[in-house]
Amino acid sequence: MSLTVRYHWTSPLREALAKSVEKREKLWKKFPVVSHDADLRAKLWAEVAEELMEQFDVLIDTEDMKKTWKNLKDNYWRITKAFDTEPERATRWKFYETMRFMERANGDDPSSLRGHGFDPHNVPSSSGGKPQYFRTAEELMNEADVKDRHSPSPSQATISDMPLQLKGMSGKGRKRVRRRGQSKPPDFVQISIPELDRLISTKQRPPLGTQIQSMPFDPTEDNLSSEMELVWKQLDEEAKAKLKAERALRAALNNEKQAAEWARRTLSGVENPEGKFSVTNDDNKFADLIRIAQSNYKMDEGAQIVLLKKTTRLRGIYHQTAFALFVKQGMPQGKLQKFLDAFDDFVYNKKPRDPIISEVVETCDPPVHAAFEALFLIVERYAGELNLRYNVTESDNRWVRVEKESKSEVSKPQHKRKAKFDVADSDAAEHQPIVNRIAHDILEKKIKEYRAAIASTQDLLSTVDHNDLKTRGDLIEKLKRTQDLLEKITREQWELDVQYREFQSKQRTKTTKPQKRKMVSDAEPGPEEVATPIAATALLENNEAIPTVTELFDNTVKKEPQ
């Protein structure tokens, strides 16, 4: 960017101007006569301006330069006229010796002018013959400084005027402007930023109060922007490619077959020469499981240990997800057990894969979903070599009898005829408060909704006009239906409370018999009993508060070790 700064006529610049004018006598020597050739004078002044510009690296305005020269010349003639009265003060003017060549302006022998009747009062002046008033040199110097300081601030020069000044055409331009009755061109110059250092070194600073203004300039090519444009373009392409890959991954994980294929390709590992599996320190918790699925590793002891740990962990995640899905969607009784049995039958009992497993797996996050697919691939590939059942603890055998417990609760008379409290009945009865409390919470929520609907319907009915029989009839009918449903649900909730109290009474009676204190975990599990444990014994305490659905979920679903 270019700046416009008004240069200041310092002492070195004025001395250089005087010396440059001295070399061109046709600009100042009046004997025999000063040249009146306008083109020649304009050319000479242009040469002076060009010489100063080369010396000081500033763009000199021709009109301003001629004005400064006139000021130097007038001051010199004034000091010369005051030389006889106060010569010691006149010689203090710092430009006096530089301007001594002006003694030859009226004659060829400047050395003898002052000794042969030289009269300073007859020295020609540029004031047009008006009477001159003489003052001391010090006063004249102060007057010149004040005149320079308080001279009117010039306006900004235009770009079109600059070439004419360099070519020496400013003289004609000045006459043309005067004929039009306008002021002369402004005394601003254009400099670039690198030249600021030169101005500082030469003390070419703008005077106090001068404003720095912007000026139109020709646009130049920005090399940095053109170079960085390629970098920004490459970064944008990489970001778009990454986003496209993430979208493709999410779309693939939504499809079971594509997810299985993705599990084979993800984290591609290189088999070692012996074909053995080695545990990695990958940040992905199931990276080792995916490596086993995508490569043909031998199922040695190390690989089986990793597989058993990951299977146990995925089993716990599967049970938690299935329970959450069961509660969220309000599935019918027995659906949860089908979810759990389908996973255990496929992974542990080597039975065909049930499609309902996908309903639970699809609700998991993409990394967990991929881990499930990798596990299923391993189970299908090494079906004859794997034996994962011994990794299931004895406490994990309770889910097998959840369906039996549910069926026993459906037939209440049959449930009352049970006289013996065997291990299986004790284990099934242990889960009875869970089912009871879940149903109780669901009914409680519906009761609140129906009560709110009844209140809103009554408020709406009170605002309806009595003459609007149709609207009032519809609202009254809706109100009756809602009240009937509320009574029905309230009765069902009361029955659940009665069953829960009966269950607690039986539990207290059972615990008083020493021979019936054997815990369910001590029972010997059958070979087909493989499921997730539910820690529900805490609900058997007498002073235990009724848990909510969330508390039941936390207490009943086994939290697998992380």
C-alpha positions as CSV (number, residue, x, y, z in Angstrom):
1,M,0.0,0.0,0.0
2,S,1.2,3.5,-0.8
3,L,1.2,6.5,1.5
4,T,0.9,10.2,0.8
5,V,3.2,12.3,3.0
6,R,4.1,16.0,2.7
7,Y,7.9,16.3,2.6
8,H,9.7,19.0,4.6
9,W,12.3,21.3,3.2
10,T,15.2,20.6,5.6
11,S,18.5,22.4,5.5
12,P,20.3,19.7,3.5
13,L,17.5,19.7,0.9
14,R,17.6,23.5,0.6
15,E,21.4,23.6,0.2
16,A,21.1,20.9,-2.5
17,L,18.4,22.9,-4.3
18,A,20.7,26.0,-4.3
19,K,23.7,24.1,-5.6
20,S,21.6,22.4,-8.3
21,V,20.2,25.8,-9.5
22,E,23.7,27.3,-9.5
23,K,24.7,24.8,-12.2
24,R,22.0,26.2,-14.5
25,E,22.6,29.9,-14.9
26,K,19.7,30.5,-17.2
27,L,17.4,30.0,-14.2
28,W,19.0,32.8,-12.1
29,K,21.6,35.0,-14.0
30,K,20.1,38.2,-15.2
31,F,23.1,39.4,-17.3
32,P,22.9,39.7,-20.2
33,V,19.2,38.5,-19.8
34,V,17.3,35.6,-18.2
35,S,16.0,33.1,-20.7
36,H,12.3,33.6,-21.3
37,D,12.0,30.3,-23.2
38,A,9.2,28.5,-21.2
39,D,10.0,25.1,-22.5
40,L,13.7,25.5,-21.7
41,R,13.0,26.7,-18.2
42,A,10.6,23.9,-17.5
43,K,13.1,21.4,-18.7
44,L,15.8,22.9,-16.4
45,W,13.5,22.9,-13.4
46,A,12.6,19.3,-14.2
47,E,16.3,18.4,-14.2
48,V,16.7,20.1,-10.8
49,A,13.7,18.1,-9.4
50,E,15.1,14.9,-10.8
51,E,18.5,15.5,-9.3
52,L,17.0,16.1,-5.8
53,M,14.8,13.0,-6.1
54,E,17.8,10.9,-6.9
55,Q,19.8,12.3,-4.0
56,F,17.1,12.2,-1.3
57,D,14.7,9.5,-2.6
58,V,11.6,11.8,-2.4
59,L,9.2,12.9,-5.1
60,I,9.7,16.6,-5.5
61,D,6.8,18.8,-6.7
62,T,8.1,21.3,-9.3
63,E,5.8,24.2,-8.2
64,D,6.7,23.7,-4.5
65,M,10.4,23.6,-5.4
66,K,10.2,26.9,-7.3
67,K,8.4,28.4,-4.4
68,T,11.2,27.3,-2.0
69,W,13.8,28.7,-4.4
70,K,12.0,32.1,-4.5
71,N,12.0,32.1,-0.7
72,L,15.8,31.5,-0.6
73,K,16.5,34.1,-3.2
74,D,14.4,36.8,-1.5
75,N,16.0,36.2,1.9
76,Y,19.4,36.4,0.4
77,W,18.7,39.8,-1.2
78,R,17.2,41.1,2.1
79,I,20.3,40.0,4.1
80,T,22.6,41.5,1.4
81,K,20.9,44.9,1.8
82,A,21.3,44.7,5.6
83,F,24.9,43.7,5.3
84,D,26.3,47.3,5.8
85,T,24.5,47.9,9.1
86,E,24.8,44.6,10.8
87,P,27.2,42.4,8.9
88,E,27.9,40.0,11.9
89,R,24.2,39.1,12.0
90,A,23.8,38.7,8.3
91,T,26.6,36.2,8.1
92,R,24.8,34.0,10.6
93,W,22.2,32.9,8.0
94,K,23.2,29.3,7.3
95,F,22.4,29.6,3.6
96,Y,24.4,32.8,3.0
97,E,27.6,31.1,1.8
98,T,25.6,28.7,-0.4
99,M,23.7,31.6,-2.0
100,R,26.9,33.8,-2.6
101,F,26.8,32.8,-6.3
102,M,23.8,35.2,-6.7
103,E,26.3,38.1,-6.6
104,R,27.0,37.2,-10.2
105,A,23.4,37.6,-11.2
106,N,23.9,41.1,-12.5
107,G,27.5,41.0,-13.7
108,D,30.4,38.8,-14.7
109,D,32.9,39.8,-12.0
110,P,31.3,39.0,-8.6
111,S,34.5,39.4,-6.7
112,S,34.7,43.2,-7.4
113,L,31.1,44.2,-7.0
114,R,31.2,45.0,-3.3
115,G,34.6,46.8,-3.7
116,H,33.7,49.0,-6.7
117,G,30.7,50.9,-5.6
118,F,28.4,47.9,-5.0
119,D,25.2,49.2,-3.6
120,P,23.1,46.5,-1.9
121,H,20.1,48.8,-2.0
122,N,20.1,48.8,-5.8
123,V,20.0,45.0,-6.0
124,P,17.0,43.9,-8.0
125,S,14.2,42.4,-6.1
126,S,11.4,40.0,-7.2
127,S,8.8,42.1,-5.4
128,G,7.9,44.0,-8.6
129,G,9.5,47.4,-7.7
130,K,7.6,47.9,-4.5
131,P,9.4,49.7,-1.6
132,Q,11.3,47.4,0.6
133,Y,11.3,47.6,4.4
134,F,14.6,46.4,5.9
135,R,14.9,44.4,9.1
136,T,17.6,42.5,10.8
137,A,18.7,39.1,9.5
138,E,17.5,37.4,12.7
139,E,14.0,38.9,12.2
140,L,14.0,37.8,8.6
141,M,15.0,34.2,9.5
142,N,12.3,34.0,12.2
143,E,9.7,35.4,9.7
144,A,10.7,32.8,7.1
145,D,10.4,30.0,9.7
146,V,7.0,31.2,10.8
147,K,5.8,31.6,7.2
148,D,6.9,28.0,6.5
149,R,5.1,26.6,9.6
150,H,1.8,28.5,9.1
151,S,1.6,28.1,5.3
152,P,-1.7,26.6,4.2
153,S,-1.7,22.8,4.1
154,P,-1.7,21.5,0.5
155,S,-4.3,19.1,-0.7
156,Q,-3.7,15.6,-2.2
157,A,-2.1,15.4,-5.6
158,T,-3.6,13.2,-8.2
159,I,-1.8,10.3,-10.0
160,S,-2.3,11.9,-13.4
161,D,-0.3,15.0,-12.3
162,M,2.8,13.0,-11.3
163,P,4.2,12.1,-14.8
164,L,3.8,15.7,-15.9
165,Q,6.0,16.9,-13.0
166,L,8.7,14.4,-13.9
167,K,8.7,15.5,-17.5
168,G,9.0,19.2,-16.6
169,M,5.5,20.1,-17.8
170,S,4.3,21.6,-14.5
171,G,5.1,25.2,-15.7
172,K,2.5,25.0,-18.5
173,G,0.1,23.3,-16.1
174,R,0.5,26.2,-13.7
175,K,-0.3,28.8,-16.4
176,R,-3.3,26.8,-17.5
177,V,-4.6,26.5,-14.0
178,R,-4.2,30.3,-13.4
179,R,-6.2,31.1,-16.6
180,R,-9.0,29.0,-15.2
181,G,-8.9,30.9,-11.9
182,Q,-8.1,27.8,-9.9
183,S,-5.4,27.1,-7.3
184,K,-2.2,25.3,-8.1
185,P,-1.9,21.5,-7.8
186,P,-1.4,20.2,-4.2
187,D,2.0,19.7,-2.8
188,F,1.7,16.0,-1.7
189,V,4.0,13.3,-2.9
190,Q,3.6,9.6,-3.1
191,I,6.0,7.3,-1.4
192,S,6.0,3.5,-0.6
193,I,6.4,1.7,2.7
194,P,10.1,0.7,2.1
195,E,11.0,4.4,1.7
196,L,9.9,5.2,5.2
197,D,13.3,4.0,6.5
198,R,15.0,6.4,4.1
199,L,12.8,9.2,5.3
200,I,13.7,8.5,8.9
201,S,17.4,8.3,8.2
202,T,17.4,11.6,6.3
203,K,15.0,13.1,8.9
204,Q,12.4,13.8,6.3
205,R,9.6,13.6,8.8
206,P,6.3,15.4,8.3
207,P,5.7,18.5,10.4
208,L,3.5,18.4,13.4
209,G,-0.2,18.2,12.6
210,T,0.3,16.6,9.1
211,Q,-2.0,13.7,8.5
212,I,-1.1,10.6,6.7
213,Q,-3.7,9.7,4.1
214,S,-4.2,6.8,1.8
215,M,-3.9,7.2,-1.9
216,P,-5.1,5.2,-4.9
217,F,-2.5,2.8,-6.2
218,D,-2.3,0.1,-8.9
219,P,-3.0,-3.4,-7.6
220,T,0.0,-5.6,-7.4
221,E,0.1,-9.4,-7.3
222,D,0.2,-10.9,-3.8
223,N,2.7,-13.8,-4.0
224,L,1.9,-15.0,-0.5
225,S,-1.9,-15.3,-1.2
226,S,-1.2,-17.1,-4.5
227,E,1.1,-19.6,-2.8
228,M,-1.2,-20.2,0.2
229,E,-4.2,-20.7,-2.1
230,L,-2.8,-24.1,-3.1
231,V,-2.4,-25.0,0.6
232,W,-5.9,-24.0,1.5
233,K,-7.2,-26.0,-1.5
234,Q,-5.4,-29.1,-0.4
235,L,-6.7,-28.8,3.1
236,D,-10.2,-28.4,1.9
237,E,-9.9,-31.5,-0.2
238,E,-8.5,-33.5,2.7
239,A,-11.4,-32.4,4.9
240,K,-14.0,-33.3,2.3
241,A,-12.4,-36.7,1.8
242,K,-12.4,-37.4,5.6
243,L,-16.0,-36.3,5.9
244,K,-16.9,-38.5,3.0
245,A,-15.2,-41.5,4.6
246,E,-17.0,-41.0,7.9
247,R,-20.4,-40.8,6.1
248,A,-19.6,-44.0,4.2
249,L,-18.6,-45.7,7.5
250,R,-21.8,-44.7,9.2
251,A,-23.9,-45.9,6.3
252,A,-22.0,-49.2,6.2
253,L,-22.5,-49.8,10.0
254,N,-26.3,-49.4,9.5
255,N,-26.2,-52.6,7.4
256,E,-25.4,-55.8,9.0
257,K,-23.6,-57.4,6.0
258,Q,-21.6,-54.2,5.3
259,A,-20.7,-53.9,9.0
260,A,-19.4,-57.5,8.9
261,E,-17.3,-56.6,5.8
262,W,-16.0,-53.5,7.5
263,A,-15.0,-55.5,10.5
264,R,-12.8,-57.7,8.2
265,R,-11.1,-54.7,6.7
266,T,-10.7,-52.5,9.8
267,L,-7.3,-52.4,11.5
268,S,-5.7,-54.7,9.0
269,G,-2.9,-56.5,10.8
270,V,0.0,-58.4,9.3
271,E,0.3,-62.0,10.4
272,N,3.5,-63.0,12.0
273,P,5.6,-65.9,10.4
274,E,4.3,-68.4,12.9
275,G,0.6,-67.3,12.4
276,K,0.2,-66.6,16.2
277,F,-1.9,-63.9,17.7
278,S,-0.2,-61.1,19.7
279,V,-2.0,-58.7,22.0
280,T,-1.8,-55.0,20.9
281,N,-2.0,-51.8,22.9
282,D,-4.5,-50.2,20.6
283,D,-6.8,-47.5,22.0
284,N,-9.8,-49.4,20.6
285,K,-11.1,-51.7,23.4
286,F,-12.1,-54.3,20.8
287,A,-9.1,-54.0,18.4
288,D,-7.7,-57.4,19.3
289,L,-11.1,-59.0,18.7
290,I,-11.4,-57.3,15.3
291,R,-7.9,-58.5,14.4
292,I,-8.8,-62.1,15.2
293,A,-11.9,-61.8,13.0
294,Q,-10.1,-60.3,10.0
295,S,-7.1,-62.6,10.1
296,N,-6.6,-66.4,10.1
297,Y,-4.9,-66.6,13.5
298,K,-4.5,-69.9,15.2
299,M,-6.7,-70.2,18.3
300,D,-3.9,-70.7,20.7
301,E,-4.1,-70.1,24.4
302,G,-3.3,-66.3,24.1
303,A,-6.0,-65.7,21.5
304,Q,-8.6,-67.7,23.5
305,I,-7.9,-65.7,26.6
306,V,-8.4,-62.4,24.7
307,L,-11.6,-63.9,23.1
308,L,-13.0,-65.0,26.4
309,K,-12.5,-61.5,28.0
310,K,-14.0,-59.7,25.0
311,T,-16.9,-62.1,24.8
312,T,-17.8,-61.6,28.5
313,R,-17.6,-57.9,28.1
314,L,-19.8,-57.8,25.0
315,R,-22.3,-60.1,26.7
316,G,-22.8,-57.6,29.5
317,I,-23.2,-54.8,27.0
318,Y,-25.7,-56.9,25.0
319,H,-27.8,-57.6,28.2
320,Q,-27.8,-54.0,29.2
321,T,-28.8,-52.9,25.7
322,A,-31.5,-55.5,25.5
323,F,-33.0,-54.5,28.9
324,A,-33.0,-50.8,27.9
325,L,-34.7,-51.6,24.6
326,F,-37.2,-53.7,26.4
327,V,-38.2,-50.9,28.8
328,K,-38.0,-48.2,26.3
329,Q,-40.3,-49.8,23.7
330,G,-42.6,-51.4,26.3
331,M,-42.3,-54.9,24.9
332,P,-44.6,-57.7,26.0
333,Q,-43.6,-60.1,28.7
334,G,-41.1,-62.7,27.6
335,K,-39.5,-60.7,24.9
336,L,-36.5,-59.8,27.0
337,Q,-35.8,-63.5,27.7
338,K,-35.9,-64.2,24.0
339,F,-33.2,-61.5,23.4
340,L,-31.0,-63.0,26.0
341,D,-31.5,-66.6,25.1
342,A,-30.8,-65.9,21.4
343,F,-27.3,-64.4,22.2
344,D,-26.4,-67.3,24.6
345,D,-27.6,-70.0,22.2
346,F,-25.6,-68.6,19.3
347,V,-22.4,-67.8,21.2
348,Y,-22.2,-70.5,23.8
349,N,-24.5,-73.3,22.7
350,K,-23.4,-73.3,19.0
351,K,-26.9,-72.9,17.7
352,P,-27.9,-71.0,14.5
353,R,-28.0,-67.2,14.8
354,D,-31.4,-65.8,15.5
355,P,-32.3,-62.6,13.6
356,I,-33.6,-60.9,16.7
357,I,-30.0,-60.5,17.9
358,S,-29.6,-57.8,15.2
359,E,-32.4,-55.7,16.8
360,V,-30.3,-55.2,19.9
361,V,-26.9,-54.9,18.2
362,E,-28.1,-52.2,15.8
363,T,-28.9,-49.9,18.7
364,C,-25.3,-49.9,19.8
365,D,-22.6,-47.3,18.8
366,P,-20.6,-48.0,15.6
367,P,-17.4,-49.3,17.4
368,V,-19.5,-51.7,19.6
369,H,-21.6,-52.7,16.6
370,A,-18.4,-53.6,14.7
371,A,-17.1,-55.6,17.8
372,F,-20.3,-57.6,17.9
373,E,-20.0,-58.4,14.2
374,A,-16.4,-59.5,14.7
375,L,-17.4,-61.8,17.5
376,F,-20.1,-63.3,15.4
377,L,-17.7,-64.0,12.6
378,I,-15.2,-65.7,15.0
379,V,-18.0,-67.9,16.4
380,E,-19.1,-68.9,12.9
381,R,-15.5,-69.5,11.8
382,Y,-14.2,-71.4,14.8
383,A,-17.4,-73.1,15.8
384,G,-15.7,-76.5,16.3
385,E,-12.7,-75.2,18.2
386,L,-14.2,-72.7,20.6
387,N,-15.6,-73.6,24.0
388,L,-16.7,-70.4,25.7
389,R,-19.1,-71.9,28.2
390,Y,-16.7,-72.5,31.0
391,N,-16.2,-68.7,31.2
392,V,-19.7,-68.2,32.5
393,T,-19.9,-68.1,36.3
394,E,-22.4,-69.9,38.4
395,S,-24.2,-66.7,39.3
396,D,-25.0,-66.1,35.6
397,N,-27.6,-68.9,35.6
398,R,-30.6,-66.9,36.8
399,W,-31.8,-65.4,33.5
400,V,-32.6,-68.9,32.3
401,R,-35.6,-69.1,34.7
402,V,-37.0,-65.6,34.1
403,E,-39.5,-67.0,31.5
404,K,-40.6,-69.7,33.9
405,E,-41.2,-67.2,36.6
406,S,-43.2,-65.0,34.3
407,K,-45.4,-68.0,33.3
408,S,-45.9,-68.9,37.0
409,E,-47.1,-65.4,37.8
410,V,-49.7,-65.5,34.9
411,S,-51.5,-68.4,36.6
412,K,-52.0,-67.2,40.1
413,P,-53.9,-70.2,41.5
414,Q,-51.2,-72.5,40.2
415,H,-48.6,-70.3,41.9
416,K,-50.5,-70.5,45.2
417,R,-50.6,-74.4,45.1
418,K,-46.8,-74.5,45.3
419,A,-46.1,-75.8,48.8
420,K,-42.4,-76.5,48.5
421,F,-39.8,-73.8,48.3
422,D,-37.1,-75.5,46.3
423,V,-34.0,-73.9,44.8
424,A,-35.7,-73.1,41.4
425,D,-38.8,-71.6,43.0
426,S,-36.6,-69.5,45.4
427,D,-34.6,-68.2,42.5
428,A,-37.8,-67.4,40.4
429,A,-39.4,-65.8,43.4
430,E,-36.4,-63.7,43.9
431,H,-37.2,-62.0,40.6
432,Q,-40.8,-61.5,41.3
433,P,-40.4,-58.1,42.9
434,I,-38.5,-56.9,39.9
435,V,-41.4,-57.7,37.5
436,N,-43.9,-56.4,40.1
437,R,-42.2,-53.1,40.6
438,I,-41.6,-52.5,36.9
439,A,-45.3,-53.0,36.2
440,H,-46.1,-50.8,39.3
441,D,-44.0,-47.9,37.9
442,I,-45.6,-48.2,34.5
443,L,-49.1,-48.1,35.9
444,E,-48.2,-45.2,38.1
445,K,-47.0,-43.2,35.1
446,K,-50.3,-44.0,33.3
447,I,-52.3,-43.0,36.3
448,K,-50.7,-39.6,36.3
449,E,-51.3,-39.1,32.6
450,Y,-55.0,-40.1,32.9
451,R,-55.5,-37.7,35.9
452,A,-53.9,-34.9,33.9
453,A,-56.2,-35.7,30.9
454,I,-59.3,-35.7,33.2
455,A,-58.3,-32.3,34.7
456,S,-57.7,-30.8,31.3
457,T,-61.0,-32.2,29.9
458,Q,-62.9,-30.8,32.8
459,D,-61.3,-27.4,32.3
460,L,-62.2,-27.5,28.7
461,L,-65.7,-28.6,29.4
462,S,-66.2,-25.6,31.7
463,T,-65.4,-23.2,28.9
464,V,-67.7,-24.7,26.3
465,D,-71.1,-23.0,25.8
466,H,-74.1,-24.9,27.2
467,N,-75.9,-24.5,23.9
468,D,-73.1,-26.4,22.1
469,L,-74.5,-29.8,22.8
470,K,-72.3,-31.7,20.3
471,T,-69.0,-30.5,21.7
472,R,-70.1,-31.0,25.3
473,G,-71.3,-34.5,24.5
474,D,-68.0,-35.4,23.0
475,L,-66.1,-34.1,25.9
476,I,-68.3,-35.8,28.4
477,E,-67.9,-39.1,26.6
478,K,-64.1,-38.7,26.5
479,L,-64.2,-37.9,30.2
480,K,-66.1,-41.0,31.0
481,R,-63.7,-43.2,29.0
482,T,-60.7,-41.7,30.7
483,Q,-62.3,-42.2,34.2
484,D,-63.0,-45.9,33.4
485,L,-59.4,-46.5,32.3
486,L,-58.2,-44.7,35.4
487,E,-60.3,-47.0,37.7
488,K,-59.1,-50.1,35.9
489,I,-55.4,-49.2,36.1
490,T,-55.8,-48.2,39.8
491,R,-57.4,-51.6,40.5
492,E,-54.5,-53.3,38.7
493,Q,-52.0,-51.4,40.7
494,W,-53.7,-52.3,43.9
495,E,-53.6,-56.0,43.0
496,L,-49.8,-55.6,42.3
497,D,-49.3,-54.1,45.7
498,V,-51.2,-57.0,47.3
499,Q,-49.0,-59.5,45.5
500,Y,-45.9,-57.7,46.6
501,R,-47.0,-57.8,50.2
502,E,-47.8,-61.5,49.9
503,F,-44.4,-62.1,48.4
504,Q,-42.7,-60.3,51.3
505,S,-44.7,-62.3,53.8
506,K,-43.6,-65.5,52.2
507,Q,-40.0,-64.4,52.1
508,R,-40.1,-63.7,55.9
509,T,-41.6,-67.1,56.5
510,K,-39.0,-68.8,54.4
511,T,-36.0,-67.2,56.0
512,T,-37.2,-68.4,59.5
513,K,-36.6,-72.0,58.4
514,P,-32.9,-72.9,58.7
515,Q,-33.1,-75.7,56.2
516,K,-34.3,-73.2,53.5
517,R,-31.5,-70.6,53.9
518,K,-29.4,-72.0,51.1
519,M,-28.6,-69.3,48.6
520,V,-29.5,-69.8,44.9
521,S,-25.9,-69.3,43.9
522,D,-25.0,-72.5,45.7
523,A,-27.2,-74.5,43.4
524,E,-25.5,-76.6,40.7
525,P,-26.3,-75.1,37.3
526,G,-27.4,-77.3,34.4
527,P,-25.4,-77.5,31.2
528,E,-28.0,-75.5,29.3
529,E,-28.3,-72.7,31.8
530,V,-26.3,-69.8,30.4
531,A,-27.5,-66.2,31.0
532,T,-26.7,-62.8,32.6
533,P,-27.0,-62.5,36.4
534,I,-29.5,-60.2,38.2
535,A,-28.5,-59.0,41.6
536,A,-32.0,-58.6,43.0
537,T,-31.5,-59.9,46.6
538,A,-31.3,-56.4,47.9
539,L,-35.0,-56.0,47.3
540,L,-35.9,-58.6,49.8
541,E,-35.1,-56.4,52.8
542,N,-38.2,-55.3,54.8
543,N,-37.2,-51.7,55.2
544,E,-36.1,-51.3,51.6
545,A,-37.8,-48.4,49.7
546,I,-39.6,-49.3,46.4
547,P,-37.1,-48.8,43.6
548,T,-37.7,-46.9,40.4
549,V,-37.2,-48.4,36.9
550,T,-33.7,-46.8,36.7
551,E,-32.7,-48.2,40.1
552,L,-34.0,-51.7,39.1
553,F,-32.0,-51.5,35.9
554,D,-28.8,-50.6,37.9
555,N,-29.4,-53.3,40.5
556,T,-30.5,-56.1,38.2
557,V,-28.3,-55.9,35.2
558,K,-24.8,-57.2,35.7
559,K,-22.1,-54.6,35.2
560,E,-19.3,-56.4,33.4
561,P,-15.7,-55.6,34.4
562,Q,-14.2,-52.8,32.2
